[in-house]
Amino acid sequence: MIAKQPKPKKCRVTACGASFVPLRLGQAVCSPACAILDAPKNQDRARKAIAQRERRDIKVRKEKLKSRADHLREAQAAVNEYVRLRDACLPCISCDSTPNDNDLMTGSRWDAGHYRSVGACPELRFEPLNIHRQCVKCNRNLSGNAVEYRIRLVLRIGAEKVAWLEGLHPPCKYTVEEIKAIKAKYRAMTKELKKGEAA
């Protein structure tokens, strides 16, 4: 089988414009002299490509250095962001305060508060039924305000689901890959919620 010969091209350097047969793939100029003339045009593009490659390499190296705890933190942050957005129209799960209740909150900051804490029940740390939007005062200053949380949680999700949350759960030791999948899932769900808000 005979190899296909490359077609002649016109030199990219405007002052030259000579016709040449490329010796390698992607060759855009006819000679080293024209390549020197053409180089300044490509420097910015080359610099950007190198910087982009370096950023990508740094990101990959950082990802490899992450511990399981780092991945857990990132996944929890993704879940919490989803919960705060999901419950954006709802008051605090423990005290019914809203962003307008300035006497209860400063700066309208919200947490994603766990009904059963991560320390007490790590199996439910990513369970959306166990996490609801909660004001900073209840979550941090009142240690979750658990009694009031439970009263409103029964009204919000029903006594049967609360009983399930309070029941026994099998231990769950997530692998790093499973944690990454949880993070990706909740980031995608957050993206969908944001799209729905924008529409």
C-alpha positions as CSV (number, residue, x, y, z in Angstrom):
1,M,0.0,0.0,0.0
2,I,1.4,3.4,-1.0
3,A,1.5,6.1,1.7
4,K,-0.6,9.2,0.8
5,Q,1.6,12.2,0.0
6,P,0.8,15.4,2.0
7,K,-0.8,18.3,0.0
8,P,1.2,21.5,-0.5
9,K,0.3,24.3,1.9
10,K,0.7,28.1,1.9
11,C,3.2,29.4,4.5
12,R,1.4,31.1,7.4
13,V,3.8,34.1,7.4
14,T,2.1,36.7,5.3
15,A,5.3,38.3,4.1
16,C,6.4,34.9,2.7
17,G,3.3,33.2,1.4
18,A,5.4,30.5,-0.3
19,S,3.9,27.1,-1.2
20,F,5.5,24.1,0.6
21,V,4.9,20.4,1.3
22,P,4.8,19.9,5.1
23,L,7.3,17.4,6.5
24,R,5.4,16.9,9.7
25,L,1.9,17.0,11.0
26,G,0.8,20.5,12.0
27,Q,3.6,22.3,10.2
28,A,2.4,25.8,9.3
29,V,5.5,27.6,8.0
30,C,7.9,26.7,5.2
31,S,11.3,27.2,6.8
32,P,13.1,27.9,10.2
33,A,13.4,31.6,9.2
34,C,9.6,31.8,8.8
35,A,9.2,29.9,12.1
36,I,11.2,32.6,13.9
37,L,9.0,35.3,12.3
38,D,5.9,33.4,13.3
39,A,6.9,32.7,16.9
40,P,5.8,35.9,18.6
41,K,2.2,35.2,17.5
42,N,2.2,31.8,19.2
43,Q,3.9,32.8,22.5
44,D,0.7,33.9,24.3
45,R,-1.1,30.8,23.2
46,A,1.8,28.6,24.2
47,R,2.1,30.3,27.6
48,K,-1.6,29.8,28.3
49,A,-1.4,26.1,27.2
50,I,1.6,25.6,29.5
51,A,-0.1,27.3,32.4
52,Q,-3.2,25.3,31.9
53,R,-1.2,22.0,31.8
54,E,0.6,23.0,35.0
55,R,-2.7,23.8,36.7
56,R,-4.1,20.4,35.6
57,D,-1.0,18.6,36.9
58,I,-1.1,20.5,40.3
59,K,-4.8,19.5,40.6
60,V,-4.0,15.8,39.9
61,R,-1.1,15.9,42.4
62,K,-3.3,17.5,45.1
63,E,-6.0,14.9,44.5
64,K,-3.5,12.1,45.0
65,L,-2.3,13.7,48.3
66,K,-5.8,13.9,49.8
67,S,-6.6,11.7,52.8
68,R,-9.8,9.9,53.3
69,A,-10.8,12.5,55.9
70,D,-10.2,15.3,53.2
71,H,-12.6,13.4,50.9
72,L,-15.2,13.0,53.7
73,R,-15.0,16.8,54.4
74,E,-15.5,17.6,50.8
75,A,-18.4,15.2,50.4
76,Q,-20.1,16.6,53.6
77,A,-19.7,20.2,52.2
78,A,-21.4,19.1,49.0
79,V,-24.3,17.4,50.9
80,N,-24.6,20.5,53.2
81,E,-24.7,22.9,50.3
82,Y,-27.5,20.8,48.7
83,V,-29.5,20.7,51.9
84,R,-29.3,24.5,52.4
85,L,-30.5,25.0,48.9
86,R,-33.2,22.3,49.1
87,D,-34.6,24.0,52.3
88,A,-34.0,27.6,51.1
89,C,-37.7,28.4,51.5
90,L,-38.1,26.7,54.8
91,P,-37.5,28.2,58.3
92,C,-34.9,26.8,60.7
93,I,-35.8,23.2,61.6
94,S,-35.4,24.0,65.3
95,C,-36.8,27.4,65.9
96,D,-38.8,28.4,62.8
97,S,-36.7,31.5,62.4
98,T,-36.3,32.9,58.9
99,P,-33.6,35.1,57.3
100,N,-35.7,38.2,58.2
101,D,-35.7,37.4,62.0
102,N,-32.8,39.7,62.7
103,D,-33.2,39.3,66.5
104,L,-32.3,35.6,66.2
105,M,-29.6,35.8,63.6
106,T,-26.8,38.0,62.4
107,G,-26.0,38.0,58.7
108,S,-28.6,35.4,57.9
109,R,-26.1,32.5,58.0
110,W,-27.4,29.0,57.8
111,D,-26.0,25.6,58.6
112,A,-27.0,22.2,57.5
113,G,-27.7,20.7,60.9
114,H,-27.8,16.9,61.6
115,Y,-30.6,15.5,63.7
116,R,-28.4,12.6,64.7
117,S,-24.8,14.0,64.9
118,V,-22.0,12.6,62.8
119,G,-20.2,11.6,66.0
120,A,-23.3,9.7,67.4
121,C,-24.3,8.1,64.2
122,P,-21.7,8.3,61.4
123,E,-23.9,6.0,59.2
124,L,-26.4,8.8,58.7
125,R,-23.8,11.6,58.0
126,F,-24.9,11.8,54.3
127,E,-28.6,10.9,54.8
128,P,-30.7,13.8,53.5
129,L,-33.6,13.0,56.0
130,N,-31.1,13.5,58.8
131,I,-29.9,16.9,57.6
132,H,-32.0,20.1,57.5
133,R,-31.4,23.8,57.2
134,Q,-30.7,25.2,60.7
135,C,-29.8,28.7,61.9
136,V,-26.3,29.2,63.3
137,K,-27.8,30.0,66.8
138,C,-29.5,26.6,67.1
139,N,-26.9,24.5,65.4
140,R,-23.7,26.0,67.0
141,N,-24.8,27.9,70.1
142,L,-27.5,25.5,71.3
143,S,-25.7,22.3,70.2
144,G,-28.4,21.5,67.6
145,N,-31.4,22.4,69.8
146,A,-32.3,18.7,69.6
147,V,-35.7,18.7,71.4
148,E,-37.1,21.4,69.2
149,Y,-35.4,19.9,66.1
150,R,-37.3,16.6,66.8
151,I,-40.7,18.2,67.2
152,R,-40.5,20.0,63.9
153,L,-38.8,17.1,62.2
154,V,-41.8,14.9,63.0
155,L,-44.0,17.5,61.4
156,R,-41.8,17.8,58.4
157,I,-41.0,14.2,57.5
158,G,-43.4,12.2,59.6
159,A,-43.1,10.1,62.8
160,E,-42.3,6.9,60.8
161,K,-39.2,8.4,59.2
162,V,-38.0,9.9,62.4
163,A,-38.4,6.5,64.1
164,W,-36.2,5.1,61.3
165,L,-33.6,7.8,61.9
166,E,-33.6,7.0,65.6
167,G,-33.3,3.2,65.0
168,L,-30.2,1.1,64.6
169,H,-28.2,1.4,61.3
170,P,-25.5,-0.9,60.1
171,P,-22.0,0.5,60.3
172,C,-20.8,2.1,57.0
173,K,-17.2,2.4,56.1
174,Y,-17.1,4.3,52.9
175,T,-14.2,3.8,50.4
176,V,-12.6,6.8,48.9
177,E,-14.3,6.0,45.6
178,E,-17.7,5.8,47.3
179,I,-17.1,9.2,49.0
180,K,-16.1,10.7,45.6
181,A,-19.3,9.4,44.1
182,I,-21.4,10.9,47.0
183,K,-19.7,14.3,46.4
184,A,-20.3,14.1,42.6
185,K,-23.9,13.1,43.2
186,Y,-24.8,16.0,45.5
187,R,-22.9,18.5,43.4
188,A,-25.0,17.4,40.4
189,M,-28.2,17.7,42.5
190,T,-27.2,21.1,43.7
191,K,-26.6,22.2,40.1
192,E,-30.0,20.9,39.1
193,L,-31.7,22.9,42.0
194,K,-29.8,26.1,40.9
195,K,-30.9,25.5,37.3
196,G,-34.5,25.2,38.5
197,E,-34.2,28.4,40.5
198,A,-32.8,30.3,37.5
199,A,-35.6,29.1,35.2
